[in-house]
């Protein structure tokens, strides 16, 4: 099969489009022909060697995929020809977290694109209990990017922060995969969403998702504008994947007793924060990571009902290194989906 492999950590050019031995389904597994593989910021960090995960190249990247089962192991029950979403997790079902349904925290997870070969390839081998059959009526390509975007946003906003109708929500990186999902879920809940972007193109894109207000932080003061439009009160929930120096601004823009939900640190992994501001905020700083099967079922339903949509652009698999370059330049809106 054809696939993208990297042998050493480095820039986008270490991604090589090449021929790889075809995998085959072993007992308990199915082989999936990949229709689409979502490109995620995490992939860039894994490739660069900065993800903080224990990654051992050579590796095929790719956390998420949608495709068709083309082969089953001897005991497979799912039929060949079934379209499936491939779980970005391979949970053990046994550890204390899996027992509580928190597959995102599984202590023994073998995750595609991290601990084992992922979806940047024509074929991917997966345990049969780690695929979700797709209902008719779905846009398959959109499902190739639903997990790390809508899954993360649902878990962070609803499961973790418990956002309520009428609350005000600040979304950073609002044109990105998770950000544009958070705007839509915030709207669905009935929150007033303030979307933060850093360019005119991204501003135009997020306007199509109907947030309550959009701030281009390169043109306007973020904190000043938030306080102005919320009449001095600040937002109830900050949903942030930027971190770094933004953290303090986020606190300044947050209402007393608000919830700060951190799901990434693309703007800087280490930062100095004025802790006086933090403890006087009376707020809750919570982190979030991933999603549960319950969360995923909810967003799959919402997508089938066309109440949410993934904004995506399909690019050929062989152009993966260029896709990574564009992600690094921060010029992508929504998601890039690789098509083998
Ligand atoms: Zn587990």
Boltz pocket constraint, residues with backbone or C-beta under 6 A from the ligand:
constraints:
  - pocket:
      binder: B
      contacts: [[A, 91], [A, 92], [A, 93], [A, 94], [A, 95], [A, 96], [A, 97], [A, 98], [A, 99], [A, 105], [A, 106], [A, 107], [A, 108], [A, 109]]
      max_distance: 6.0
